[in-house]
């Protein structure tokens, strides 16, 4: 039988996450409303600071930055998401895309290789890696 004080202590362990989760929800809602990117960046940074092990504020801001063609910001976001959760193949693939859109194919290849390493059976990552290797060999400029 567990002592009551231990059960209470264990139940309170996750309470520290509530302010960060709340900030993340506000950020996510603002993203779905297509708020200005500067506002989203500020909100995501606040949520990420309050959720230091969560990659999701970085990931969501990175996706929004990609959709708005802010590839430098997307790169920064996905690099941070990878630091927080290095085994997520999608973050490596998004980083490869952000680098490729900047015309940095040789830098994008290792990111795509990591995506394939972590999720070897996803054909989309295999195709991305093949396209990046071909583009790096040709150095044909940024993706359209």
PESULTA-V706934 format. One record per residue. N is the residue number from 1. RES is the residue in one letter. SS is DSSP state (2 for helix, 1 for strand, 0 for the rest). OMEGA is omega in whole degrees, 0 to 359 (none if undefined). Layout:
BEGIN
N_RES_SS_OMEGA, N_RES_SS_OMEGA
END
This chain:
BEGIN
1_X_0_181, 2_X_0_176, 3_X_0_182, 4_X_2_181, 5_X_2_179, 6_X_2_178, 7_X_2_178, 8_X_2_180, 9_X_2_180, 10_X_2_180, 11_X_2_181, 12_X_2_184, 13_X_2_184, 14_X_2_181, 15_X_2_181, 16_X_2_181, 17_X_2_187, 18_X_2_178, 19_X_2_178, 20_X_2_179, 21_X_2_178, 22_X_2_179, 23_X_2_178, 24_X_2_180, 25_X_2_177, 26_X_2_178, 27_X_2_182, 28_X_2_178, 29_X_2_179, 30_X_2_178, 31_X_2_181, 32_X_2_178, 33_X_0_178, 34_X_0_176, 35_X_0_178, 36_X_0_185, 37_X_2_179, 38_X_2_177, 39_X_2_179, 40_X_2_180, 41_X_2_179, 42_X_2_181, 43_X_2_180, 44_X_2_178, 45_X_2_178, 46_X_2_179, 47_X_2_180, 48_X_2_178, 49_X_2_181, 50_X_2_178, 51_X_0_191, 52_X_0_180, 53_X_0_181, 54_X_0_177, 55_X_0_193, 56_X_2_174, 57_X_2_179, 58_X_2_181, 59_X_2_183, 60_X_2_177, 61_X_2_178, 62_X_2_178, 63_X_2_179, 64_X_2_178, 65_X_2_176, 66_X_2_183, 67_X_2_179, 68_X_0_177, 69_X_0_173, 70_X_0_190, 71_X_2_176, 72_X_2_178, 73_X_2_178, 74_X_2_179, 75_X_2_180, 76_X_2_182, 77_X_2_182, 78_X_2_174, 79_X_2_178, 80_X_2_178, 81_X_2_179, 82_X_2_176, 83_X_2_182, 84_X_2_181, 85_X_0_187, 86_X_0_183, 87_X_0_180, 88_X_0_182, 89_X_2_183, 90_X_2_181, 91_X_2_177, 92_X_2_179, 93_X_2_177, 94_X_2_177, 95_X_2_178, 96_X_2_179, 97_X_2_180, 98_X_2_178, 99_X_2_180, 100_X_2_179, 101_X_2_176, 102_X_0_180, 103_X_0_183, 104_X_0_186, 105_X_2_181, 106_X_2_176, 107_X_2_182, 108_X_2_183, 109_X_2_179, 110_X_2_177, 111_X_2_178, 112_X_2_177, 113_X_2_177, 114_X_2_178, 115_X_2_179, 116_X_2_179, 117_X_2_184, 118_X_2_179, 119_X_0_188, 120_X_0_184, 121_X_0_179, 122_X_0_183, 123_X_2_180, 124_X_2_180, 125_X_2_176, 126_X_2_180, 127_X_2_178, 128_X_2_180, 129_X_2_180, 130_X_2_180, 131_X_2_180, 132_X_2_178, 133_X_2_179, 134_X_2_180, 135_X_2_179, 136_X_2_179, 137_X_2_181, 138_X_2_186, 139_X_0_186, 140_X_0_180, 141_X_0_183, 142_X_0_177, 143_X_0_179, 144_X_0_none
END
